[in-house]
Amino acid sequence: MSAASAAAAASSTAIPVPSTTPAVTTSSNTSTTATGTGSCFPFSGTLPSDFSAPPASRSDWWCAQNDMYGFLGFSYPLEVADCSDPSNSYESINADFAKMKKDFGASMIRVYAPECREASVWENLLQAGVSNDMGIIVQVWWGFDSDQDLWKQTQSSIYSVMTNPKYSAIAPFVFHSAEFGSEPIGDGVDGNNFISDLAAFRSKMNGYGIPVAISEDWDRPGTMSSSDGSGLGDTGKQVKANSDMLHGHPMPFYHNKNEAESWDYVAGQVQWYKDNVGLPTFVTETQWAWGKGGDHGDGVGDVGPTQYSNYWHNFDDNCALFKQYQTGWFIHAWSMESTFAMVKDDGSYAMSAWKPQRC
């Protein structure tokens, strides 16, 4: 989240908790993986190591949205622009995926802030997904550099992987969905071209069977939500019409909430998503800080190891709500995000010996 986006969020009016079918859905599969008896990806299934397509259609391969609830994995920052940096390598990404899966039970990752603009980073991510049988959400990223056309390089690099003969068969079975920006509305990227560029990206990715969303805070009165927060704003309506999923950012940290108030805000946002948007939903970015003085500020100051632990345990303890609303969630973030990160600079975890449940 940029400074401008954070400031806008902090000054907005919270959306009150109120008492279509997408063009491409995540799956039509009706398996019962949620109860441990089914066989759909990413909770079950083995990706072919030779990068061939699995012996199933894409719709049969991926779990249906009614199974894609609760903890799915981590928001995974790749914030180094140098594509040859070790953090962008297969070896580093693969090791991270293995730790996420073993230590936390992650089945997917949501790429965040991929500053490397070359196809190599997507190839390395795809290979790590195959090695660990994990799904991936790819992301077109604008970034905060003065050159706001860099997103076009990221978009082209994603397209190139989809058409690369080595990866084209398996890519739709590893790439679950695609995000056209992270808080693009809050950051005001792409000007008047945003909706048309979103529509073009969606059309292209839908051609591979991959659903598209923007990853965004919908609690933006006057744009994403109506001025009084009771429904969709004009921009929100346009985004909904050009999206297959909702990738939401319920962020009490940036909406002037203390930790004790945070869960009610998150739960209210999830209900608002269902009531007003009604698309298959993931919570792709939400955060709390385990210490003061981080790169993203201290919110209202109610931060620390206890608050951080309480925040994520609230998500886990309310698994039934996510099951009811068929909503999956990701922890933001794995690393690189200062006091938001689960992995600290010394390699230790901000929360140890904790693996979210599968209710």
PEDAJO-V503052 format. One record per run of one state. SS is the DSSP state (H for helix, E for strand, L for the rest). FROM is the first residue (numbers start at 0). LEN is the number of residues. Records with the same first field share a line. If there is no record, write none. Layout:
BEGIN
SS->FROM-LEN + FROM-LEN
END
This chain:
BEGIN
L->0-2 + 11-21 + 35-5 + 41-16 + 62-2 + 67-2 + 77-8 + 88-1 + 104-3 + 112-6 + 132-2 + 140-9 + 163-4 + 182-1 + 187-3 + 206-4 + 216-4 + 221-3 + 225-6 + 232-1 + 241-3 + 248-3 + 254-4 + 276-3 + 283-21 + 317-1 + 324-2 + 332-5 + 340-2 + 343-5 + 349-10
H->2-9 + 32-3 + 57-4 + 64-3 + 85-3 + 89-15 + 118-14 + 149-14 + 167-7 + 183-4 + 190-16 + 233-8 + 251-3 + 258-18 + 304-13 + 318-6 + 337-3
E->40-1 + 61-1 + 69-8 + 107-5 + 134-6 + 174-8 + 210-6 + 220-1 + 224-1 + 231-1 + 244-4 + 279-4 + 326-6 + 342-1 + 348-1
END
